[in-house]
Amino acid sequence: MSDTVTRTYERFPLARRIEHLVMLLSFTTLALTGLPQKFSSADLSIALVSILGGIENLRKIHHFAAIVMMLVATMTAVLVTNSGRSAWFIGVLLINVYLVFAATLYLLPTTQ
């Protein structure tokens, strides 16, 4: 009888798995709250808006999920790029781009 030892390797550390899970959940939330806003006359969209408490609640959830996704994407870019060395500039640049987009989107009037 031969005693074989099975070796296992950790492909992703726990932090990267949590990061992927948060990205998955925020993207799914963005899709589920963004599509009813785009296709507002569909029956499924009307039902989802009423379940979530109206269009304003839907928009708040959508904005929160977008902020979470952008922060996690920035963290990923900073940690992955250049093995974490001197990548702070990329993170600062991305945060500023996100802030400009967020400011312009909040200033636009809502469509009726």
Contacts in CASP RR format, 6 or more apart in sequence:
PFRMAT RR
TARGET T0000
AUTHOR 0000-0000-0000
METHOD contacts of the structure
MODEL  1
MSDTVTRTYERFPLARRIEHLVMLLSFTTLALTGLPQKFSSADLSIALVS
ILGGIENLRKIHHFAAIVMMLVATMTAVLVTNSGRSAWFIGVLLINVYLV
FAATLYLLPTTQ
12 20 0 8 1.000
19 72 0 8 1.000
19 75 0 8 1.000
19 76 0 8 1.000
22 68 0 8 1.000
22 72 0 8 1.000
23 69 0 8 1.000
23 72 0 8 1.000
23 73 0 8 1.000
23 76 0 8 1.000
26 65 0 8 1.000
26 66 0 8 1.000
26 68 0 8 1.000
26 69 0 8 1.000
26 72 0 8 1.000
27 69 0 8 1.000
29 61 0 8 1.000
29 62 0 8 1.000
29 65 0 8 1.000
30 62 0 8 1.000
30 65 0 8 1.000
30 66 0 8 1.000
30 69 0 8 1.000
32 48 0 8 1.000
33 52 0 8 1.000
33 58 0 8 1.000
33 59 0 8 1.000
33 61 0 8 1.000
33 62 0 8 1.000
33 65 0 8 1.000
34 58 0 8 1.000
34 62 0 8 1.000
35 45 0 8 1.000
36 42 0 8 1.000
36 44 0 8 1.000
36 45 0 8 1.000
36 46 0 8 1.000
36 48 0 8 1.000
36 49 0 8 1.000
36 58 0 8 1.000
37 45 0 8 1.000
37 55 0 8 1.000
37 58 0 8 1.000
37 59 0 8 1.000
37 62 0 8 1.000
39 45 0 8 1.000
40 46 0 8 1.000
40 49 0 8 1.000
48 58 0 8 1.000
49 55 0 8 1.000
49 58 0 8 1.000
52 58 0 8 1.000
52 61 0 8 1.000
67 102 0 8 1.000
70 94 0 8 1.000
70 98 0 8 1.000
73 94 0 8 1.000
74 91 0 8 1.000
74 94 0 8 1.000
74 95 0 8 1.000
74 98 0 8 1.000
77 87 0 8 1.000
77 90 0 8 1.000
77 91 0 8 1.000
77 94 0 8 1.000
78 84 0 8 1.000
78 87 0 8 1.000
78 88 0 8 1.000
78 90 0 8 1.000
78 91 0 8 1.000
79 87 0 8 1.000
80 87 0 8 1.000
81 87 0 8 1.000
81 90 0 8 1.000
END
